[in-house]
Amino acid sequence: MVVRGDELLARYDGLPVDVEWIPLVHARALPGGAVEREFYNSIKAEILDRLRAVVPVDVELIPLVHARALPGGAVEREFYNSIKAEILDRLRAVLPVDGVFLDIHGAMSVVGMTDAEADLARAVRETIGPDALVSASTDPHGNMSRSLIDVLDLATSHRMSPHEDAPLTKTRAVANLARCLREGVRPLRAWVRVPVLLAGERASTRDEPARGIYGSLAGIAAQPGIIDAAVWIGYAWADEPRCGAAVVVTGTDPGAVQREARALAERYWNARADFTFSVPTGDADWCIATGLTANERPYFISDSGDNPTAGGAGDVAYMLGRLVAHPDLASGRATAIWASVVDPKAVGQCVAVGEGATVDLSVGGAFGSTHGNVALRGKVGRILRGDPVGGDIAVVESGGVRAILTTRRKPYHYVRDLHALGLDPARHDLTVVKIGYLVPDLFAAAKGWILALTPGGVDQDIVRLGHTHLERPIYPLNPQMTLPVLAPELLRR
């Protein structure tokens, strides 16, 4: 391990490999924008411990910069510039280097920019020079634009959605970088843009055709002359020219990387109409009625339009309004958990009166979302102070509905987070969570599950969002488009 004061360096067999970690992802869904207070910014031991667990044992990694936040809204330009400057300053302090590992998402939107990750990677490239290698690990729901791949030497993404393999993606990206440095390889990259834009919930690798496409990538990467193969779905809820699917195959054999990149692109294109949701879908009222008549418990409903981990603002109360309007839920004959809405003012009112008191609240729209406020009258059932993610949290009991209100945006991906509030999905008729496809913990708990096509910044009906800046034509916005040219571009550096 090499540490130069606060400047951090990683080594592989004596080769210095600088690491900067900036996994930022933001959609346009948060009207107020993502500002500095939204970011978790930590360096040194905490991040080193996380990375140690996901890299080969013979690679020592010490990150330079780590800045991340829950997705939602464009990153403010001033904050992005400050983090970018910090990365570059730290890189300059340890030059020369042989390689850089970028752990990025691929869907970061920055005010006034259309391809923030490419801007960042280009600046890193200009700082370290043309000879060092740059390897990026990304999310398949990000975008791999021509501008981004042009300044990278290696790029990979998760092969599972939900992203249970995220640590393996980082491992693979670092292992590929170390291998190329050790063997003196300058990888070739075959890149193809596939003019398809899908909501990620339509491409879960639990189901075909995503299961087969992503399941084939390891076998392709194992072929002679190939280092890695990756497929990006793209990010549907930003309106930028780069948004859409892409394929990258890296390796040393130009014929092999181009052949496999073309085959993957054609397979994805040919399957474009076959990508669909994992479970039945419908509007909020249909989902509530369907869940209440089902026999399975716990029964989950995905409140998909305001999913905070996809880029939703987290302040939309539309589904809550439909729950409290249902006669069986309003009367308490049936019960439901709803998680959740961020509304600091409403939480403050609950805290002020305390548990057991009755409150009259107007919930929703804290960040300016335009889907209406919901009148919520009920008893404060539980208050949790100082949650590290959600801040102060209140549960309001209205009829049979238990509504979770948070001070800061918080995803509910674990049953234990509901248990911490005294809420047990197994003892309620419905558990409604702002999410798309169920993440592993909820998926394992669910005996029944459907997905509600609710409004919000990450509306699953992407055609009605009104994109104006995408590169056209693109499916499904242009469903009758002609067969695209899917010939890979072979890139050398």
C-alpha positions in Angstrom: 0.0 0.0 0.0 1.2 3.5 -0.8 -0.2 6.5 0.9 1.1 10.0 0.2 -0.4 12.2 2.9 -4.0 12.5 1.8 -3.2 11.4 -1.7 -4.2 7.8 -2.2 -2.6 5.3 -4.6 -3.2 1.7 -5.4 -0.7 -0.8 -6.8 -0.8 -4.0 -8.7 2.6 -5.9 -8.8 4.4 -2.6 -8.5 2.3 -0.8 -11.1 0.5 2.3 -9.7 -3.2 2.4 -10.5 -5.1 5.5 -9.4 -8.6 4.9 -8.4 -11.4 7.5 -8.2 -14.9 6.6 -7.2 -17.7 8.9 -8.2 -20.9 6.9 -8.6 -23.3 9.7 -9.3 -26.7 9.1 -10.9 -29.5 11.6 -11.3 -32.6 11.9 -13.4 -34.6 14.9 -14.2 -37.3 13.9 -11.8 -36.4 16.0 -8.8 -37.6 19.5 -9.6 -35.4 21.2 -7.1 -32.2 19.6 -8.4 -29.6 17.6 -6.5 -27.4 19.8 -4.4 -24.3 19.2 -2.3 -26.3 18.3 0.9 -27.8 15.3 -1.0 -24.4 13.7 -1.4 -22.6 11.3 0.9 -19.0 12.3 0.5 -16.3 10.2 2.2 -12.7 9.3 1.5 -10.1 6.9 2.8 -10.9 4.1 5.2 -14.6 3.8 4.8 -14.5 3.5 1.0 -11.3 1.4 1.1 -13.1 -1.1 3.2 -15.9 -1.4 0.7 -13.7 -1.8 -2.3 -11.4 -4.3 -0.6 -14.2 -6.8 -0.5 -14.8 -6.6 -4.3 -11.4 -6.6 -5.8 -8.9 -9.5 -6.4 -6.7 -10.2 -3.4 -3.5 -9.2 -5.2 -4.9 -5.7 -6.0 -4.7 -3.0 -3.4 -7.1 -0.1 -4.0 -7.3 3.2 -2.2 -9.9 5.5 -3.7 -9.2 9.2 -4.3 -12.8 10.6 -4.3 -16.2 9.1 -3.4 -19.4 11.1 -3.9 -22.8 9.6 -4.2 -26.5 10.3 -3.6 -29.9 8.8 -4.1 -30.9 9.5 -7.7 -33.3 12.3 -8.4 -32.9 15.6 -10.3 -30.0 17.0 -12.2 -26.8 17.6 -10.3 -26.1 21.3 -9.9 -23.3 22.4 -12.2 -21.3 24.2 -9.4 -21.2 21.0 -7.3 -20.3 18.8 -10.2 -17.4 21.2 -11.1 -16.1 21.1 -7.5 -16.0 17.3 -7.4 -14.5 17.1 -10.8 -11.8 19.6 -9.8 -11.1 17.6 -6.6 -10.6 14.4 -8.7 -8.3 16.1 -11.1 -6.3 17.8 -8.4 -5.7 14.4 -6.6 -4.8 12.8 -9.9 -2.2 15.4 -10.7 -0.7 15.0 -7.2 0.2 11.4 -7.9 1.3 11.5 -11.6 2.5 9.6 -13.5 0.1 6.7 -13.2 -0.5 3.6 -15.4 -4.2 3.3 -15.0 -7.5 4.7 -13.6 -10.5 2.9 -12.4 -13.8 4.8 -12.7 -16.8 3.5 -10.7 -19.6 5.4 -12.4 -23.3 4.9 -13.1 -23.7 6.3 -16.6 -27.0 8.2 -16.1 -25.7 11.3 -14.2 -27.5 14.4 -15.4 -25.8 17.8 -14.7 -27.5 21.1 -15.3 -26.4 22.4 -18.7 -24.7 19.2 -19.8 -25.8 16.3 -22.0 -23.1 13.7 -21.3 -21.6 14.3 -17.8 -19.8 11.0 -17.5 -18.1 11.6 -20.9 -17.0 15.0 -19.7 -15.6 13.6 -16.5 -13.8 10.7 -18.3 -12.4 13.1 -20.9 -11.0 15.3 -18.2 -9.4 12.4 -16.5 -7.9 11.2 -19.8 -6.4 14.7 -20.5 -4.9 14.7 -17.0 -3.2 11.3 -17.1 -2.2 11.4 -20.7 -2.8 9.0 -23.7 -0.7 6.1 -22.4 -2.4 5.2 -19.1 -5.4 2.8 -19.3 -8.9 3.8 -18.0 -11.4 1.1 -16.9 -15.0 1.9 -16.0 -17.6 -0.2 -14.2 -21.1 1.0 -14.8 -24.8 0.3 -14.4 -26.7 -1.1 -17.5 -29.4 1.5 -16.8 -26.8 4.1 -17.6 -25.7 5.2 -21.1 -22.5 4.2 -22.9 -22.3 7.0 -25.4 -19.8 7.2 -28.3 -18.1 10.1 -26.5 -17.7 8.1 -23.3 -16.3 4.9 -24.9 -13.9 7.0 -27.0 -11.9 8.0 -23.9 -12.1 4.6 -22.1 -10.0 1.6 -22.7 -12.2 -0.9 -20.9 -15.9 -0.7 -20.0 -18.2 -3.2 -18.3 -21.6 -3.2 -16.6 -23.7 -5.3 -14.3 -25.1 -8.5 -15.8 -28.0 -8.9 -13.4 -31.1 -6.7 -12.9 -31.7 -6.3 -10.0 -28.0 -5.7 -9.6 -27.0 -8.5 -7.3 -23.7 -8.8 -9.1 -22.7 -5.1 -8.6 -19.6 -6.1 -6.5 -18.6 -8.6 -9.2 -18.8 -5.8 -11.8 -16.2 -3.7 -9.9 -14.1 -6.8 -9.5 -14.2 -7.5 -13.2 -13.4 -3.9 -14.2 -10.4 -3.8 -11.9 -9.2 -7.3 -12.9 -9.4 -6.4 -16.6 -7.4 -3.3 -15.9 -4.8 -5.1 -14.0 -4.5 -7.9 -16.6 -4.0 -5.4 -19.4 -1.4 -3.5 -17.5 0.4 -6.7 -16.6 0.4 -8.0 -20.2 0.9 -4.7 -21.9 -2.4 -4.9 -23.8 -4.1 -1.9 -25.3 -7.7 -3.2 -25.8 -9.7 -2.8 -28.9 -13.3 -1.7 -28.4 -16.3 -2.6 -30.7 -19.2 -0.2 -29.9 -22.7 -0.3 -31.3 -25.6 2.0 -30.6 -28.9 0.1 -30.5 -31.8 2.5 -31.1 -34.0 1.1 -28.3 -34.9 2.9 -25.1 -36.6 0.8 -22.4 -37.7 1.3 -18.8 -35.4 -0.8 -16.7 -38.3 -2.7 -15.2 -38.9 -4.2 -18.7 -35.5 -5.8 -18.7 -35.2 -7.8 -15.5 -32.7 -10.6 -15.9 -35.1 -12.8 -14.0 -37.1 -13.0 -17.3 -36.5 -13.5 -21.0 -35.2 -12.0 -23.2 -32.9 -10.1 -20.8 -32.1 -13.3 -19.0 -30.7 -15.0 -22.1 -28.9 -11.9 -23.5 -27.1 -11.0 -20.3 -26.6 -14.7 -19.5 -24.5 -15.0 -22.6 -22.0 -12.3 -21.8 -19.7 -14.4 -19.6 -19.4 -17.0 -22.4 -18.6 -14.3 -25.0 -16.0 -12.8 -22.7 -14.3 -16.2 -22.3 -13.7 -16.5 -26.0 -10.1 -16.2 -27.4 -9.2 -12.6 -28.2 -12.1 -11.1 -26.1 -11.7 -9.5 -22.7 -15.2 -8.4 -21.8 -18.8 -8.0 -23.3 -21.4 -5.7 -22.0 -24.9 -4.4 -22.8 -26.5 -1.2 -21.7 -30.2 -0.7 -21.6 -29.9 3.1 -21.3 -31.7 5.5 -19.0 -35.2 6.2 -20.1 -36.1 9.1 -17.8 -33.6 11.7 -18.9 -34.0 13.6 -22.2 -30.5 13.5 -23.6 -29.2 12.4 -27.0 -27.0 9.7 -25.4 -30.0 7.8 -23.8 -30.5 4.4 -25.4 -29.1 0.9 -25.6 -25.5 0.1 -26.5 -23.1 -2.8 -26.8 -19.4 -2.8 -26.1 -17.1 -5.8 -26.6 -13.4 -5.3 -25.7 -10.5 -7.5 -26.6 -7.4 -8.0 -28.7 -8.9 -9.7 -31.8 -10.6 -7.1 -34.1 -12.6 -9.7 -35.9 -13.9 -11.4 -32.7 -14.9 -8.2 -31.0 -16.7 -6.9 -34.0 -18.5 -10.2 -34.7 -19.7 -10.6 -31.1 -20.7 -6.9 -30.8 -22.8 -7.1 -33.9 -24.4 -10.4 -32.8 -25.4 -8.9 -29.4 -26.8 -5.7 -31.0 -28.9 -7.7 -33.5 -30.1 -10.0 -30.7 -31.2 -7.0 -28.6 -32.8 -5.3 -31.5 -34.7 -8.4 -32.6 -36.1 -8.9 -29.1 -37.1 -5.2 -28.6 -40.8 -6.0 -28.5 -40.4 -8.9 -26.2 -39.1 -7.0 -23.2 -41.9 -6.7 -20.7 -42.7 -6.4 -17.0 -42.1 -9.4 -14.7 -45.6 -9.3 -13.2 -49.1 -8.0 -14.2 -49.4 -4.3 -14.3 -52.3 -1.8 -14.1 -53.4 1.5 -12.7 -53.4 2.2 -9.0 -57.0 1.3 -8.4 -56.8 -2.0 -10.3 -53.7 -3.0 -8.3 -55.3 -2.2 -5.0 -58.5 -4.1 -5.9 -56.4 -7.1 -7.2 -54.2 -7.2 -4.2 -57.1 -7.1 -1.7 -58.9 -10.0 -3.4 -55.8 -12.2 -3.6 -55.2 -14.9 -1.0 -51.4 -14.5 -0.8 -49.7 -12.6 2.0 -47.4 -10.7 2.1 -48.7 -9.1 -1.1 -46.6 -6.4 -2.6 -47.5 -3.6 -5.0 -44.7 -1.6 -6.7 -45.6 2.1 -6.7 -43.4 2.5 -9.8 -43.8 6.1 -11.0 -41.9 7.8 -8.1 -39.3 5.1 -7.4 -36.5 7.0 -5.6 -33.7 4.6 -6.7 -34.6 5.1 -10.4 -34.6 8.8 -10.2 -38.0 9.7 -8.7 -38.3 12.7 -6.4 -39.9 10.7 -3.7 -42.5 13.4 -3.0 -45.4 12.1 -5.0 -48.4 11.0 -2.8 -50.7 9.8 -5.7 -50.8 6.2 -4.5 -51.5 7.2 -1.0 -54.5 9.1 -2.2 -55.8 6.0 -4.0 -55.3 3.9 -0.9 -57.1 6.1 1.6 -60.0 6.5 -1.0 -60.6 2.7 -1.1 -63.7 2.0 1.2 -62.2 -1.2 2.7 -58.9 0.6 3.6 -60.6 3.8 4.7 -62.8 1.9 7.1 -60.0 -0.4 8.4 -61.7 -3.6 7.1 -58.4 -4.1 5.2 -54.9 -2.9 5.9 -52.0 -1.5 3.9 -48.5 -0.3 4.4 -47.4 2.5 2.1 -43.7 3.4 1.8 -43.2 6.3 1.5 -43.2 10.0 0.8 -40.6 12.6 1.7 -42.3 15.5 3.4 -40.3 17.3 6.0 -43.1 19.7 7.0 -45.6 16.8 7.6 -43.0 14.9 9.6 -42.3 17.9 11.7 -46.0 18.3 12.5 -46.0 14.6 13.6 -43.0 15.0 15.8 -44.4 18.2 17.4 -47.6 16.4 18.6 -46.0 13.0 19.4 -47.1 9.4 19.1 -50.8 8.7 19.7 -51.9 12.2 18.7 -54.2 13.0 15.8 -52.9 15.0 12.9 -54.5 16.7 9.8 -51.8 16.8 7.1 -51.5 17.8 3.5 -48.9 15.4 2.1 -46.9 15.5 -1.2 -45.2 17.9 -3.5 -42.3 18.8 -1.1 -40.0 19.1 -4.1 -42.5 20.6 -6.4 -43.9 17.4 -8.1 -47.2 18.3 -9.7 -49.3 15.2 -9.0 -51.4 16.8 -6.2 -51.4 16.8 -2.4 -53.3 14.3 -0.4 -55.3 15.1 2.8 -54.2 12.7 5.5 -56.0 12.6 8.8 -55.0 10.0 11.3 -53.1 9.0 14.4 -49.3 9.2 14.7 -48.5 5.6 15.2 -44.7 5.7 15.4 -41.9 8.2 15.3 -38.3 7.3 14.5 -35.8 10.0 15.0 -32.5 10.4 13.2 -32.6 7.6 10.7 -29.2 7.8 8.8 -31.0 7.9 5.5 -34.5 9.1 6.0 -33.9 11.5 8.9 -36.9 11.8 11.2 -39.6 9.4 10.1 -43.3 9.2 11.1 -46.0 6.5 10.5 -49.5 7.9 10.3 -52.4 5.5 10.7 -55.5 6.5 8.7 -58.2 3.8 8.7 -56.3 0.7 7.7 -53.5 2.5 5.9 -50.1 3.0 7.6 -48.4 5.8 5.7 -44.6 6.3 6.1 -43.5 9.9 6.0 -39.8 10.8 5.9 -37.7 13.9 6.2 -35.2 12.9 3.5 -35.7 10.5 0.6 -35.4 6.9 1.7 -35.9 3.7 -0.3 -37.6 0.8 1.5 -35.7 -2.2 0.1 -35.5 -4.3 3.2 -38.3 -5.8 5.3 -36.3 -5.0 8.4 -36.7 -1.3 7.7 -40.5 -1.8 7.9 -40.1 -3.9 11.1 -38.1 -1.0 12.6 -41.3 1.0 12.4 -43.5 -1.7 13.9 -44.9 -2.7 10.5 -45.0 -6.3 9.3 -45.9 -7.0 5.7 -47.1 -10.5 6.7 -49.8 -8.9 9.0 -51.1 -6.5 6.4 -53.2 -7.1 3.3 -51.0 -4.9 1.1 -47.5 -3.6 1.2 -47.0 -0.8 -1.3 -43.5 0.3 -1.9 -42.0 2.9 -4.2 -39.9 0.6 -6.4 -39.9 -1.0 -9.8 -39.1 -4.7 -9.9 -38.7 -6.0 -6.3 -35.2 -6.1 -5.0 -34.0 -9.4 -3.6 -35.1 -9.0 0.0 -38.6 -7.9 -0.9 -38.8 -10.5 -3.7 -37.9 -13.3 -1.3 -40.6 -12.1 1.2 -43.4 -11.6 -1.4 -46.0 -14.3 -1.9 -47.8 -12.1 -4.4 -46.7 -9.1 -6.4 -48.0 -6.7 -9.1 -46.7 -3.4 -10.4 -48.8 -0.2 -10.4 -48.3 2.2 -13.3 -48.4 5.3 -11.2 -47.4 8.8 -12.3 -44.1 10.4 -11.3 -40.7 11.3 -12.7 -39.9 7.7 -13.6 -43.2 6.9 -15.3 -43.0 3.5 -16.8 -45.0 4.7 -19.9 -42.0 6.4 -21.4 -43.8 7.3 -24.7 -46.0 9.8 -22.9 -43.1 11.6 -21.2 -42.5 13.8 -24.3 -38.8 13.4 -25.0 -37.5 16.1 -27.4 -33.7 15.6 -27.3 -33.3 11.9 -28.0 -31.4 10.8 -31.1 -34.2 9.7 -33.4 -35.6 7.4 -34.6 -35.7 5.2 -31.5 -38.0 2.4 -30.4 -40.7 2.5 -29.0 -41.1 6.2 -29.5 -40.8 5.5 -33.3 -42.4 2.0 -33.5 -42.4 1.9 -37.3 -38.8 2.8 -37.8 -36.8 1.0 -40.4 -34.1 -1.6 -39.6 -31.1 0.3 -38.2 -27.5 -0.2 -39.2 -25.9 -2.2 -36.4 -22.4 -2.3 -37.7 -19.9 -1.9 -34.8 -17.4 0.9 -34.7 -13.9 -0.5 -34.0 -12.1 1.9 -31.7 -8.3 1.9 -31.1 -6.3 4.3 -28.9 
